[in-house]
Every structure is written in structure tokens, then in C-alpha cells.
């Protein structure tokens, strides 16, 4: 199947899961609030630093700039974007085993799991 770029209009958002406020809250809460909770619980003395590092792992979304179109609400990013592949996820999980990279690993794994949740929601709609 060949993909043809078509600019989106406001009509394309009718019935899409992104419109649902609960799912938007879960998505961005998982990107920002969940790392904060993990930082507060497991890295109490330096929770601000841990939370900031985990939030900075969102920079893996820069790989979206290589896609055409950059944003497509009907596209699952897992295994589409180079930094969102299964191989990358395995590497991110590997970071969990080393104390110096654990916080970065937690942030990256949470990011991949959050984006995977979006793919599951898309497959159910």
C-alpha cells in the first residue's frame, strides 16, 4: 500500500481517539507526571534531577522530524520511527541494569510504553 500525503483538515479529527480528553491526559501524564511520581518515590533526595532527566528523554521524539508527515494521528510510532523500534526499546531496557544509566533507561522505557499504549488504543478504535 502506497502512502500519499494529504494535508489534514479539521474534519479529520472527528471521532479520533486524540480528541478524547481522558486519553490525552493519560498520554501526557505518562510522559510528564508518571516520571515525576517515580522520581519522588525512588529518587527522593534528587527527585527534581531524576524527573528532569526522565522528561529530557522525550528528545527521542526528534525522530518524528524524519517522517512525512511529521505528525500523523493515525500512525503508530512504534517500529515506524528509528528511535521507537523494538531494537531501540531493547537497548533502552538494557540501560536499566546499570546504575549510571538507570534514570535515563526508566525515562526511555516509560516513553516507549506510553507510545505503545497509543498504538493499542488506535488498534481498538
Jmol script that loads the backbone (N, CA, C; Angstrom):
load data "model"
ATOM      1  N   UNK A   1       0.829  -1.173   0.000  1.00  0.00           N
ATOM      2  CA  UNK A   1       0.000   0.000   0.000  1.00  0.00           C
ATOM      3  C   UNK A   1       0.881   1.245   0.000  1.00  0.00           C
ATOM      4  N   UNK A   2       0.647   2.132  -0.926  1.00  0.00           N
ATOM      5  CA  UNK A   2       1.430   3.339  -1.043  1.00  0.00           C
ATOM      6  C   UNK A   2       0.796   4.441  -0.215  1.00  0.00           C
ATOM      7  N   UNK A   3       1.619   5.172   0.522  1.00  0.00           N
ATOM      8  CA  UNK A   3       1.117   6.255   1.363  1.00  0.00           C
ATOM      9  C   UNK A   3       1.182   7.553   0.568  1.00  0.00           C
ATOM     10  N   UNK A   4       0.087   8.251   0.497  1.00  0.00           N
ATOM     11  CA  UNK A   4       0.025   9.535  -0.189  1.00  0.00           C
ATOM     12  C   UNK A   4      -0.223  10.622   0.847  1.00  0.00           C
ATOM     13  N   UNK A   5       0.609  11.631   0.807  1.00  0.00           N
ATOM     14  CA  UNK A   5       0.451  12.727   1.764  1.00  0.00           C
ATOM     15  C   UNK A   5      -0.770  13.548   1.398  1.00  0.00           C
ATOM     16  N   UNK A   6      -1.584  13.815   2.410  1.00  0.00           N
ATOM     17  CA  UNK A   6      -2.755  14.655   2.251  1.00  0.00           C
ATOM     18  C   UNK A   6      -2.823  15.565   3.467  1.00  0.00           C
ATOM     19  N   UNK A   7      -2.828  16.881   3.257  1.00  0.00           N
ATOM     20  CA  UNK A   7      -2.935  17.778   4.416  1.00  0.00           C
ATOM     21  C   UNK A   7      -4.214  17.487   5.198  1.00  0.00           C
ATOM     22  N   UNK A   8      -4.103  17.547   6.516  1.00  0.00           N
ATOM     23  CA  UNK A   8      -5.260  17.247   7.359  1.00  0.00           C
ATOM     24  C   UNK A   8      -6.142  18.475   7.485  1.00  0.00           C
ATOM     25  N   UNK A   9      -7.417  18.239   7.619  1.00  0.00           N
ATOM     26  CA  UNK A   9      -8.369  19.313   7.870  1.00  0.00           C
ATOM     27  C   UNK A   9      -9.017  19.054   9.227  1.00  0.00           C
ATOM     28  N   UNK A  10      -9.767  20.015   9.704  1.00  0.00           N
ATOM     29  CA  UNK A  10     -10.430  19.868  10.996  1.00  0.00           C
ATOM     30  C   UNK A  10     -11.408  18.700  10.973  1.00  0.00           C
ATOM     31  N   UNK A  11     -11.956  18.375   9.822  1.00  0.00           N
ATOM     32  CA  UNK A  11     -12.896  17.258   9.718  1.00  0.00           C
ATOM     33  C   UNK A  11     -12.227  15.916  10.010  1.00  0.00           C
ATOM     34  N   UNK A  12     -10.906  15.830   9.818  1.00  0.00           N
ATOM     35  CA  UNK A  12     -10.194  14.579  10.068  1.00  0.00           C
ATOM     36  C   UNK A  12     -10.172  14.218  11.547  1.00  0.00           C
ATOM     37  N   UNK A  13     -10.433  15.164  12.423  1.00  0.00           N
ATOM     38  CA  UNK A  13     -10.366  14.911  13.852  1.00  0.00           C
ATOM     39  C   UNK A  13     -11.660  14.366  14.430  1.00  0.00           C
ATOM     40  N   UNK A  14     -12.708  14.299  13.648  1.00  0.00           N
ATOM     41  CA  UNK A  14     -13.978  13.759  14.137  1.00  0.00           C
ATOM     42  C   UNK A  14     -13.819  12.287  14.497  1.00  0.00           C
ATOM     43  N   UNK A  15     -14.131  11.953  15.721  1.00  0.00           N
ATOM     44  CA  UNK A  15     -14.111  10.563  16.154  1.00  0.00           C
ATOM     45  C   UNK A  15     -12.736   9.997  16.435  1.00  0.00           C
ATOM     46  N   UNK A  16     -11.677  10.774  16.297  1.00  0.00           N
ATOM     47  CA  UNK A  16     -10.342  10.244  16.545  1.00  0.00           C
ATOM     48  C   UNK A  16     -10.093  10.173  18.041  1.00  0.00           C
ATOM     49  N   UNK A  17      -9.294   9.193  18.454  1.00  0.00           N
ATOM     50  CA  UNK A  17      -9.097   8.995  19.884  1.00  0.00           C
ATOM     51  C   UNK A  17      -8.332  10.142  20.515  1.00  0.00           C
ATOM     52  N   UNK A  18      -7.601  10.936  19.744  1.00  0.00           N
ATOM     53  CA  UNK A  18      -6.858  12.056  20.315  1.00  0.00           C
ATOM     54  C   UNK A  18      -7.793  13.126  20.872  1.00  0.00           C
ATOM     55  N   UNK A  19      -9.017  13.154  20.406  1.00  0.00           N
ATOM     56  CA  UNK A  19      -9.960  14.150  20.861  1.00  0.00           C
ATOM     57  C   UNK A  19     -10.421  13.838  22.280  1.00  0.00           C
ATOM     58  N   UNK A  20     -10.406  12.597  22.645  1.00  0.00           N
ATOM     59  CA  UNK A  20     -10.853  12.188  23.969  1.00  0.00           C
ATOM     60  C   UNK A  20      -9.900  12.730  25.032  1.00  0.00           C
ATOM     61  N   UNK A  21     -10.424  13.590  25.892  1.00  0.00           N
ATOM     62  CA  UNK A  21      -9.605  14.236  26.910  1.00  0.00           C
ATOM     63  C   UNK A  21      -8.945  13.269  27.872  1.00  0.00           C
ATOM     64  N   UNK A  22      -9.607  12.170  28.187  1.00  0.00           N
ATOM     65  CA  UNK A  22      -9.028  11.191  29.112  1.00  0.00           C
ATOM     66  C   UNK A  22      -7.764  10.581  28.527  1.00  0.00           C
ATOM     67  N   UNK A  23      -7.816  10.222  27.253  1.00  0.00           N
ATOM     68  CA  UNK A  23      -6.647   9.592  26.633  1.00  0.00           C
ATOM     69  C   UNK A  23      -5.509  10.590  26.464  1.00  0.00           C
ATOM     70  N   UNK A  24      -5.839  11.838  26.217  1.00  0.00           N
ATOM     71  CA  UNK A  24      -4.804  12.874  26.144  1.00  0.00           C
ATOM     72  C   UNK A  24      -4.137  13.024  27.509  1.00  0.00           C
ATOM     73  N   UNK A  25      -4.947  13.021  28.569  1.00  0.00           N
ATOM     74  CA  UNK A  25      -4.397  13.128  29.928  1.00  0.00           C
ATOM     75  C   UNK A  25      -3.495  11.929  30.233  1.00  0.00           C
ATOM     76  N   UNK A  26      -3.944  10.731  29.894  1.00  0.00           N
ATOM     77  CA  UNK A  26      -3.132   9.537  30.146  1.00  0.00           C
ATOM     78  C   UNK A  26      -1.820   9.616  29.376  1.00  0.00           C
ATOM     79  N   UNK A  27      -1.888  10.025  28.116  1.00  0.00           N
ATOM     80  CA  UNK A  27      -0.678  10.085  27.292  1.00  0.00           C
ATOM     81  C   UNK A  27       0.337  11.074  27.872  1.00  0.00           C
ATOM     82  N   UNK A  28      -0.077  12.308  28.050  1.00  0.00           N
ATOM     83  CA  UNK A  28       0.872  13.322  28.529  1.00  0.00           C
ATOM     84  C   UNK A  28       1.173  13.165  30.018  1.00  0.00           C
ATOM     85  N   UNK A  29       0.225  12.621  30.770  1.00  0.00           N
ATOM     86  CA  UNK A  29       0.513  12.299  32.160  1.00  0.00           C
ATOM     87  C   UNK A  29       1.597  11.237  32.267  1.00  0.00           C
ATOM     88  N   UNK A  30       1.564  10.278  31.355  1.00  0.00           N
ATOM     89  CA  UNK A  30       2.595   9.232  31.343  1.00  0.00           C
ATOM     90  C   UNK A  30       3.951   9.779  30.915  1.00  0.00           C
ATOM     91  N   UNK A  31       3.938  10.818  30.103  1.00  0.00           N
ATOM     92  CA  UNK A  31       5.201  11.433  29.674  1.00  0.00           C
ATOM     93  C   UNK A  31       5.769  12.373  30.729  1.00  0.00           C
ATOM     94  N   UNK A  32       4.907  13.040  31.508  1.00  0.00           N
ATOM     95  CA  UNK A  32       5.392  14.050  32.448  1.00  0.00           C
ATOM     96  C   UNK A  32       5.113  13.742  33.911  1.00  0.00           C
ATOM     97  N   UNK A  33       3.897  13.322  34.244  1.00  0.00           N
ATOM     98  CA  UNK A  33       3.541  13.115  35.641  1.00  0.00           C
ATOM     99  C   UNK A  33       4.073  11.790  36.197  1.00  0.00           C
ATOM    100  N   UNK A  34       3.987  10.729  35.427  1.00  0.00           N
ATOM    101  CA  UNK A  34       4.472   9.429  35.892  1.00  0.00           C
ATOM    102  C   UNK A  34       5.976   9.453  36.184  1.00  0.00           C
ATOM    103  N   UNK A  35       6.806  10.045  35.310  1.00  0.00           N
ATOM    104  CA  UNK A  35       8.230  10.155  35.676  1.00  0.00           C
ATOM    105  C   UNK A  35       8.434  10.961  36.966  1.00  0.00           C
ATOM    106  N   UNK A  36       7.593  11.985  37.180  1.00  0.00           N
ATOM    107  CA  UNK A  36       7.691  12.755  38.421  1.00  0.00           C
ATOM    108  C   UNK A  36       7.361  11.913  39.632  1.00  0.00           C
ATOM    109  N   UNK A  37       6.325  11.090  39.522  1.00  0.00           N
ATOM    110  CA  UNK A  37       5.960  10.208  40.630  1.00  0.00           C
ATOM    111  C   UNK A  37       7.061   9.185  40.900  1.00  0.00           C
ATOM    112  N   UNK A  38       7.603   8.608  39.846  1.00  0.00           N
ATOM    113  CA  UNK A  38       8.693   7.634  40.011  1.00  0.00           C
ATOM    114  C   UNK A  38       9.906   8.310  40.640  1.00  0.00           C
ATOM    115  N   UNK A  39      10.202   9.530  40.193  1.00  0.00           N
ATOM    116  CA  UNK A  39      11.337  10.260  40.760  1.00  0.00           C
ATOM    117  C   UNK A  39      11.123  10.535  42.252  1.00  0.00           C
ATOM    118  N   UNK A  40       9.920  10.938  42.617  1.00  0.00           N
ATOM    119  CA  UNK A  40       9.628  11.235  44.029  1.00  0.00           C
ATOM    120  C   UNK A  40       9.695   9.989  44.911  1.00  0.00           C
ATOM    121  N   UNK A  41       9.263   8.864  44.373  1.00  0.00           N
ATOM    122  CA  UNK A  41       9.233   7.632  45.166  1.00  0.00           C
ATOM    123  C   UNK A  41      10.606   6.974  45.260  1.00  0.00           C
ATOM    124  N   UNK A  42      11.312   6.868  44.141  1.00  0.00           N
ATOM    125  CA  UNK A  42      12.546   6.082  44.118  1.00  0.00           C
ATOM    126  C   UNK A  42      13.828   6.913  44.184  1.00  0.00           C
ATOM    127  N   UNK A  43      13.759   8.197  43.920  1.00  0.00           N
ATOM    128  CA  UNK A  43      14.954   9.050  43.930  1.00  0.00           C
ATOM    129  C   UNK A  43      14.679  10.285  44.783  1.00  0.00           C
ATOM    130  N   UNK A  44      14.241  10.071  46.018  1.00  0.00           N
ATOM    131  CA  UNK A  44      13.760  11.151  46.887  1.00  0.00           C
ATOM    132  C   UNK A  44      14.744  12.289  47.067  1.00  0.00           C
ATOM    133  N   UNK A  45      15.997  11.959  47.323  1.00  0.00           N
ATOM    134  CA  UNK A  45      16.966  13.016  47.602  1.00  0.00           C
ATOM    135  C   UNK A  45      17.221  13.915  46.395  1.00  0.00           C
ATOM    136  N   UNK A  46      17.174  13.358  45.214  1.00  0.00           N
ATOM    137  CA  UNK A  46      17.422  14.139  43.993  1.00  0.00           C
ATOM    138  C   UNK A  46      16.275  13.968  43.016  1.00  0.00           C
ATOM    139  N   UNK A  47      15.039  14.056  43.505  1.00  0.00           N
ATOM    140  CA  UNK A  47      13.891  13.790  42.665  1.00  0.00           C
ATOM    141  C   UNK A  47      13.759  14.783  41.518  1.00  0.00           C
ATOM    142  N   UNK A  48      14.112  16.047  41.750  1.00  0.00           N
ATOM    143  CA  UNK A  48      13.997  17.041  40.680  1.00  0.00           C
ATOM    144  C   UNK A  48      14.942  16.716  39.528  1.00  0.00           C
ATOM    145  N   UNK A  49      16.161  16.339  39.878  1.00  0.00           N
ATOM    146  CA  UNK A  49      17.151  15.974  38.855  1.00  0.00           C
ATOM    147  C   UNK A  49      16.694  14.723  38.106  1.00  0.00           C
ATOM    148  N   UNK A  50      16.216  13.721  38.832  1.00  0.00           N
ATOM    149  CA  UNK A  50      15.759  12.479  38.207  1.00  0.00           C
ATOM    150  C   UNK A  50      14.564  12.743  37.293  1.00  0.00           C
ATOM    151  N   UNK A  51      13.621  13.562  37.754  1.00  0.00           N
ATOM    152  CA  UNK A  51      12.444  13.879  36.944  1.00  0.00           C
ATOM    153  C   UNK A  51      12.851  14.632  35.674  1.00  0.00           C
ATOM    154  N   UNK A  52      13.757  15.599  35.810  1.00  0.00           N
ATOM    155  CA  UNK A  52      14.213  16.370  34.656  1.00  0.00           C
ATOM    156  C   UNK A  52      14.911  15.478  33.635  1.00  0.00           C
ATOM    157  N   UNK A  53      15.738  14.563  34.100  1.00  0.00           N
ATOM    158  CA  UNK A  53      16.424  13.632  33.193  1.00  0.00           C
ATOM    159  C   UNK A  53      15.397  12.777  32.466  1.00  0.00           C
ATOM    160  N   UNK A  54      14.409  12.253  33.195  1.00  0.00           N
ATOM    161  CA  UNK A  54      13.394  11.409  32.554  1.00  0.00           C
ATOM    162  C   UNK A  54      12.571  12.199  31.541  1.00  0.00           C
ATOM    163  N   UNK A  55      12.247  13.436  31.855  1.00  0.00           N
ATOM    164  CA  UNK A  55      11.496  14.259  30.905  1.00  0.00           C
ATOM    165  C   UNK A  55      12.348  14.576  29.679  1.00  0.00           C
ATOM    166  N   UNK A  56      13.641  14.768  29.881  1.00  0.00           N
ATOM    167  CA  UNK A  56      14.536  15.049  28.740  1.00  0.00           C
ATOM    168  C   UNK A  56      14.646  13.876  27.773  1.00  0.00           C
ATOM    169  N   UNK A  57      14.310  12.682  28.236  1.00  0.00           N
ATOM    170  CA  UNK A  57      14.355  11.538  27.312  1.00  0.00           C
ATOM    171  C   UNK A  57      13.285  11.651  26.233  1.00  0.00           C
ATOM    172  N   UNK A  58      12.375  12.600  26.380  1.00  0.00           N
ATOM    173  CA  UNK A  58      11.380  12.836  25.328  1.00  0.00           C
ATOM    174  C   UNK A  58      12.044  13.338  24.056  1.00  0.00           C
ATOM    175  N   UNK A  59      13.317  13.665  24.136  1.00  0.00           N
ATOM    176  CA  UNK A  59      14.033  14.102  22.941  1.00  0.00           C
ATOM    177  C   UNK A  59      14.105  13.009  21.885  1.00  0.00           C
ATOM    178  N   UNK A  60      13.806  11.763  22.261  1.00  0.00           N
ATOM    179  CA  UNK A  60      13.790  10.726  21.231  1.00  0.00           C
ATOM    180  C   UNK A  60      12.679  10.984  20.220  1.00  0.00           C
ATOM    181  N   UNK A  61      11.763  11.874  20.560  1.00  0.00           N
ATOM    182  CA  UNK A  61      10.712  12.228  19.610  1.00  0.00           C
ATOM    183  C   UNK A  61      11.232  13.097  18.466  1.00  0.00           C
ATOM    184  N   UNK A  62      12.477  13.510  18.530  1.00  0.00           N
ATOM    185  CA  UNK A  62      13.051  14.253  17.408  1.00  0.00           C
ATOM    186  C   UNK A  62      13.078  13.411  16.134  1.00  0.00           C
ATOM    187  N   UNK A  63      13.022  12.088  16.286  1.00  0.00           N
ATOM    188  CA  UNK A  63      12.994  11.238  15.096  1.00  0.00           C
ATOM    189  C   UNK A  63      11.707  11.419  14.292  1.00  0.00           C
ATOM    190  N   UNK A  64      10.710  12.045  14.885  1.00  0.00           N
ATOM    191  CA  UNK A  64       9.472  12.330  14.160  1.00  0.00           C
ATOM    192  C   UNK A  64       9.719  13.329  13.033  1.00  0.00           C
ATOM    193  N   UNK A  65      10.771  14.142  13.176  1.00  0.00           N
ATOM    194  CA  UNK A  65      11.089  15.129  12.149  1.00  0.00           C
ATOM    195  C   UNK A  65      11.553  14.475  10.851  1.00  0.00           C
ATOM    196  N   UNK A  66      11.923  13.205  10.915  1.00  0.00           N
ATOM    197  CA  UNK A  66      12.358  12.481   9.713  1.00  0.00           C
ATOM    198  C   UNK A  66      11.194  11.860   8.955  1.00  0.00           C
ATOM    199  N   UNK A  67      10.000  11.912   9.517  1.00  0.00           N
ATOM    200  CA  UNK A  67       8.825  11.278   8.913  1.00  0.00           C
ATOM    201  C   UNK A  67       8.049  12.276   8.061  1.00  0.00           C
ATOM    202  N   UNK A  68       7.326  11.740   7.098  1.00  0.00           N
ATOM    203  CA  UNK A  68       6.436  12.552   6.265  1.00  0.00           C
ATOM    204  C   UNK A  68       5.056  11.941   6.309  1.00  0.00           C
ATOM    205  N   UNK A  69       4.069  12.633   6.812  1.00  0.00           N
ATOM    206  CA  UNK A  69       4.135  13.913   7.506  1.00  0.00           C
ATOM    207  C   UNK A  69       4.763  13.740   8.892  1.00  0.00           C
ATOM    208  N   UNK A  70       5.217  14.837   9.460  1.00  0.00           N
ATOM    209  CA  UNK A  70       5.865  14.788  10.776  1.00  0.00           C
ATOM    210  C   UNK A  70       4.902  14.211  11.808  1.00  0.00           C
ATOM    211  N   UNK A  71       3.656  14.643  11.780  1.00  0.00           N
ATOM    212  CA  UNK A  71       2.652  14.144  12.717  1.00  0.00           C
ATOM    213  C   UNK A  71       1.494  13.548  11.934  1.00  0.00           C
ATOM    214  N   UNK A  72       1.174  12.326  12.255  1.00  0.00           N
ATOM    215  CA  UNK A  72       0.010  11.660  11.678  1.00  0.00           C
ATOM    216  C   UNK A  72      -0.711  10.969  12.831  1.00  0.00           C
ATOM    217  N   UNK A  73      -1.871  11.474  13.238  1.00  0.00           N
ATOM    218  CA  UNK A  73      -2.551  10.912  14.402  1.00  0.00           C
ATOM    219  C   UNK A  73      -3.038   9.482  14.193  1.00  0.00           C
ATOM    220  N   UNK A  74      -3.026   9.006  12.968  1.00  0.00           N
ATOM    221  CA  UNK A  74      -3.465   7.634  12.686  1.00  0.00           C
ATOM    222  C   UNK A  74      -2.296   6.677  12.499  1.00  0.00           C
ATOM    223  N   UNK A  75      -1.093   7.119  12.823  1.00  0.00           N
ATOM    224  CA  UNK A  75       0.095   6.287  12.630  1.00  0.00           C
ATOM    225  C   UNK A  75       0.636   5.841  13.986  1.00  0.00           C
ATOM    226  N   UNK A  76       0.911   4.563  14.100  1.00  0.00           N
ATOM    227  CA  UNK A  76       1.574   4.033  15.286  1.00  0.00           C
ATOM    228  C   UNK A  76       3.069   4.312  15.152  1.00  0.00           C
ATOM    229  N   UNK A  77       3.623   5.009  16.120  1.00  0.00           N
ATOM    230  CA  UNK A  77       5.032   5.367  16.058  1.00  0.00           C
ATOM    231  C   UNK A  77       5.970   4.216  16.367  1.00  0.00           C
ATOM    232  N   UNK A  78       5.483   3.192  17.061  1.00  0.00           N
ATOM    233  CA  UNK A  78       6.346   2.063  17.419  1.00  0.00           C
ATOM    234  C   UNK A  78       6.702   1.287  16.152  1.00  0.00           C
ATOM    235  N   UNK A  79       7.981   1.100  15.982  1.00  0.00           N
ATOM    236  CA  UNK A  79       8.566   0.425  14.826  1.00  0.00           C
ATOM    237  C   UNK A  79       8.396   1.210  13.530  1.00  0.00           C
ATOM    238  N   UNK A  80       7.999   2.464  13.617  1.00  0.00           N
ATOM    239  CA  UNK A  80       7.963   3.339  12.448  1.00  0.00           C
ATOM    240  C   UNK A  80       9.118   4.336  12.525  1.00  0.00           C
ATOM    241  N   UNK A  81       9.249   5.006  13.653  1.00  0.00           N
ATOM    242  CA  UNK A  81      10.332   5.971  13.861  1.00  0.00           C
ATOM    243  C   UNK A  81      11.576   5.224  14.320  1.00  0.00           C
ATOM    244  N   UNK A  82      12.726   5.687  13.883  1.00  0.00           N
ATOM    245  CA  UNK A  82      14.001   4.981  14.119  1.00  0.00           C
ATOM    246  C   UNK A  82      14.316   4.808  15.609  1.00  0.00           C
ATOM    247  N   UNK A  83      13.977   5.784  16.445  1.00  0.00           N
ATOM    248  CA  UNK A  83      14.261   5.674  17.876  1.00  0.00           C
ATOM    249  C   UNK A  83      13.112   5.043  18.654  1.00  0.00           C
ATOM    250  N   UNK A  84      12.106   4.557  17.928  1.00  0.00           N
ATOM    251  CA  UNK A  84      10.951   3.904  18.538  1.00  0.00           C
ATOM    252  C   UNK A  84      10.817   2.454  18.058  1.00  0.00           C
ATOM    253  N   UNK A  85      11.912   1.851  17.647  1.00  0.00           N
ATOM    254  CA  UNK A  85      11.874   0.466  17.158  1.00  0.00           C
ATOM    255  C   UNK A  85      11.985  -0.503  18.332  1.00  0.00           C
ATOM    256  N   UNK A  86      11.673  -1.761  18.052  1.00  0.00           N
ATOM    257  CA  UNK A  86      11.828  -2.792  19.086  1.00  0.00           C
ATOM    258  C   UNK A  86      13.292  -2.934  19.487  1.00  0.00           C
ATOM    259  N   UNK A  87      14.204  -2.786  18.530  1.00  0.00           N
ATOM    260  CA  UNK A  87      15.629  -2.878  18.847  1.00  0.00           C
ATOM    261  C   UNK A  87      16.045  -1.752  19.782  1.00  0.00           C
ATOM    262  N   UNK A  88      15.556  -0.557  19.526  1.00  0.00           N
ATOM    263  CA  UNK A  88      15.866   0.572  20.403  1.00  0.00           C
ATOM    264  C   UNK A  88      15.285   0.326  21.796  1.00  0.00           C
ATOM    265  N   UNK A  89      14.068  -0.200  21.862  1.00  0.00           N
ATOM    266  CA  UNK A  89      13.433  -0.470  23.156  1.00  0.00           C
ATOM    267  C   UNK A  89      14.241  -1.474  23.966  1.00  0.00           C
ATOM    268  N   UNK A  90      14.801  -2.476  23.296  1.00  0.00           N
ATOM    269  CA  UNK A  90      15.652  -3.453  23.993  1.00  0.00           C
ATOM    270  C   UNK A  90      16.899  -2.765  24.536  1.00  0.00           C
ATOM    271  N   UNK A  91      17.479  -1.877  23.739  1.00  0.00           N
ATOM    272  CA  UNK A  91      18.656  -1.134  24.204  1.00  0.00           C
ATOM    273  C   UNK A  91      18.294  -0.243  25.393  1.00  0.00           C
ATOM    274  N   UNK A  92      17.128   0.397  25.326  1.00  0.00           N
ATOM    275  CA  UNK A  92      16.693   1.250  26.438  1.00  0.00           C
ATOM    276  C   UNK A  92      16.496   0.418  27.699  1.00  0.00           C
ATOM    277  N   UNK A  93      15.938  -0.761  27.561  1.00  0.00           N
ATOM    278  CA  UNK A  93      15.747  -1.647  28.713  1.00  0.00           C
ATOM    279  C   UNK A  93      17.103  -2.061  29.285  1.00  0.00           C
ATOM    280  N   UNK A  94      18.083  -2.225  28.426  1.00  0.00           N
ATOM    281  CA  UNK A  94      19.425  -2.571  28.890  1.00  0.00           C
ATOM    282  C   UNK A  94      20.028  -1.501  29.783  1.00  0.00           C
ATOM    283  N   UNK A  95      19.638  -0.252  29.576  1.00  0.00           N
ATOM    284  CA  UNK A  95      20.148   0.839  30.415  1.00  0.00           C
ATOM    285  C   UNK A  95      19.687   0.726  31.865  1.00  0.00           C
ATOM    286  N   UNK A  96      18.614  -0.016  32.096  1.00  0.00           N
ATOM    287  CA  UNK A  96      18.082  -0.177  33.450  1.00  0.00           C
ATOM    288  C   UNK A  96      19.022  -0.958  34.363  1.00  0.00           C
ATOM    289  N   UNK A  97      19.902  -1.755  33.780  1.00  0.00           N
ATOM    290  CA  UNK A  97      20.762  -2.636  34.568  1.00  0.00           C
ATOM    291  C   UNK A  97      22.028  -1.968  35.091  1.00  0.00           C
ATOM    292  N   UNK A  98      22.283  -0.730  34.685  1.00  0.00           N
ATOM    293  CA  UNK A  98      23.488  -0.025  35.112  1.00  0.00           C
ATOM    294  C   UNK A  98      23.081   1.212  35.901  1.00  0.00           C
ATOM    295  N   UNK A  99      23.648   1.376  37.080  1.00  0.00           N
ATOM    296  CA  UNK A  99      23.216   2.466  37.960  1.00  0.00           C
ATOM    297  C   UNK A  99      23.428   3.841  37.331  1.00  0.00           C
ATOM    298  N   UNK A 100      24.474   4.016  36.542  1.00  0.00           N
ATOM    299  CA  UNK A 100      24.746   5.332  35.952  1.00  0.00           C
ATOM    300  C   UNK A 100      23.774   5.699  34.837  1.00  0.00           C
ATOM    301  N   UNK A 101      23.111   4.717  34.253  1.00  0.00           N
ATOM    302  CA  UNK A 101      22.186   4.988  33.152  1.00  0.00           C
ATOM    303  C   UNK A 101      20.737   4.639  33.505  1.00  0.00           C
ATOM    304  N   UNK A 102      20.507   4.238  34.738  1.00  0.00           N
ATOM    305  CA  UNK A 102      19.174   3.751  35.129  1.00  0.00           C
ATOM    306  C   UNK A 102      18.075   4.802  34.954  1.00  0.00           C
ATOM    307  N   UNK A 103      18.334   6.035  35.360  1.00  0.00           N
ATOM    308  CA  UNK A 103      17.294   7.067  35.255  1.00  0.00           C
ATOM    309  C   UNK A 103      16.949   7.338  33.795  1.00  0.00           C
ATOM    310  N   UNK A 104      17.953   7.409  32.949  1.00  0.00           N
ATOM    311  CA  UNK A 104      17.717   7.594  31.517  1.00  0.00           C
ATOM    312  C   UNK A 104      16.937   6.403  30.972  1.00  0.00           C
ATOM    313  N   UNK A 105      17.322   5.207  31.385  1.00  0.00           N
ATOM    314  CA  UNK A 105      16.626   3.993  30.940  1.00  0.00           C
ATOM    315  C   UNK A 105      15.163   3.995  31.354  1.00  0.00           C
ATOM    316  N   UNK A 106      14.886   4.412  32.577  1.00  0.00           N
ATOM    317  CA  UNK A 106      13.492   4.473  33.042  1.00  0.00           C
ATOM    318  C   UNK A 106      12.698   5.439  32.170  1.00  0.00           C
ATOM    319  N   UNK A 107      13.260   6.609  31.913  1.00  0.00           N
ATOM    320  CA  UNK A 107      12.573   7.591  31.086  1.00  0.00           C
ATOM    321  C   UNK A 107      12.307   7.084  29.685  1.00  0.00           C
ATOM    322  N   UNK A 108      13.293   6.431  29.083  1.00  0.00           N
ATOM    323  CA  UNK A 108      13.129   5.922  27.723  1.00  0.00           C
ATOM    324  C   UNK A 108      12.119   4.776  27.665  1.00  0.00           C
ATOM    325  N   UNK A 109      12.180   3.872  28.619  1.00  0.00           N
ATOM    326  CA  UNK A 109      11.231   2.749  28.641  1.00  0.00           C
ATOM    327  C   UNK A 109       9.811   3.269  28.874  1.00  0.00           C
ATOM    328  N   UNK A 110       9.642   4.220  29.791  1.00  0.00           N
ATOM    329  CA  UNK A 110       8.319   4.807  30.000  1.00  0.00           C
ATOM    330  C   UNK A 110       7.806   5.469  28.725  1.00  0.00           C
ATOM    331  N   UNK A 111       8.694   6.134  28.018  1.00  0.00           N
ATOM    332  CA  UNK A 111       8.298   6.793  26.768  1.00  0.00           C
ATOM    333  C   UNK A 111       7.800   5.778  25.744  1.00  0.00           C
ATOM    334  N   UNK A 112       8.556   4.705  25.576  1.00  0.00           N
ATOM    335  CA  UNK A 112       8.167   3.668  24.615  1.00  0.00           C
ATOM    336  C   UNK A 112       6.848   3.021  25.046  1.00  0.00           C
ATOM    337  N   UNK A 113       6.691   2.741  26.335  1.00  0.00           N
ATOM    338  CA  UNK A 113       5.443   2.146  26.812  1.00  0.00           C
ATOM    339  C   UNK A 113       4.252   3.081  26.604  1.00  0.00           C
ATOM    340  N   UNK A 114       4.462   4.371  26.802  1.00  0.00           N
ATOM    341  CA  UNK A 114       3.393   5.344  26.576  1.00  0.00           C
ATOM    342  C   UNK A 114       2.986   5.361  25.108  1.00  0.00           C
ATOM    343  N   UNK A 115       3.970   5.375  24.216  1.00  0.00           N
ATOM    344  CA  UNK A 115       3.656   5.381  22.792  1.00  0.00           C
ATOM    345  C   UNK A 115       3.037   4.050  22.358  1.00  0.00           C
ATOM    346  N   UNK A 116       3.448   2.971  22.987  1.00  0.00           N
ATOM    347  CA  UNK A 116       2.858   1.665  22.692  1.00  0.00           C
ATOM    348  C   UNK A 116       1.381   1.641  23.117  1.00  0.00           C
ATOM    349  N   UNK A 117       1.093   2.279  24.246  1.00  0.00           N
ATOM    350  CA  UNK A 117      -0.303   2.389  24.699  1.00  0.00           C
ATOM    351  C   UNK A 117      -1.143   3.107  23.651  1.00  0.00           C
ATOM    352  N   UNK A 118      -0.597   4.159  23.054  1.00  0.00           N
ATOM    353  CA  UNK A 118      -1.313   4.856  21.985  1.00  0.00           C
ATOM    354  C   UNK A 118      -1.606   3.914  20.818  1.00  0.00           C
ATOM    355  N   UNK A 119      -0.642   3.074  20.474  1.00  0.00           N
ATOM    356  CA  UNK A 119      -0.844   2.118  19.376  1.00  0.00           C
ATOM    357  C   UNK A 119      -1.962   1.139  19.721  1.00  0.00           C
ATOM    358  N   UNK A 120      -2.006   0.707  20.969  1.00  0.00           N
ATOM    359  CA  UNK A 120      -3.082  -0.199  21.388  1.00  0.00           C
ATOM    360  C   UNK A 120      -4.439   0.492  21.271  1.00  0.00           C
ATOM    361  N   UNK A 121      -4.521   1.743  21.695  1.00  0.00           N
ATOM    362  CA  UNK A 121      -5.773   2.483  21.580  1.00  0.00           C
ATOM    363  C   UNK A 121      -6.189   2.624  20.114  1.00  0.00           C
ATOM    364  N   UNK A 122      -5.221   2.897  19.252  1.00  0.00           N
ATOM    365  CA  UNK A 122      -5.545   3.035  17.839  1.00  0.00           C
ATOM    366  C   UNK A 122      -6.055   1.729  17.248  1.00  0.00           C
ATOM    367  N   UNK A 123      -5.485   0.623  17.684  1.00  0.00           N
ATOM    368  CA  UNK A 123      -5.910  -0.660  17.152  1.00  0.00           C
ATOM    369  C   UNK A 123      -7.305  -1.040  17.629  1.00  0.00           C
ATOM    370  N   UNK A 124      -7.749  -0.476  18.749  1.00  0.00           N
ATOM    371  CA  UNK A 124      -9.078  -0.777  19.270  1.00  0.00           C
ATOM    372  C   UNK A 124     -10.156   0.121  18.672  1.00  0.00           C
ATOM    373  N   UNK A 125      -9.743   1.232  18.058  1.00  0.00           N
ATOM    374  CA  UNK A 125     -10.762   2.134  17.507  1.00  0.00           C
ATOM    375  C   UNK A 125     -11.099   1.822  16.079  1.00  0.00           C
TER     376      UNK A 125
END
end "model"
wireframe off; spacefill off
backbone 0.3
color backbone group
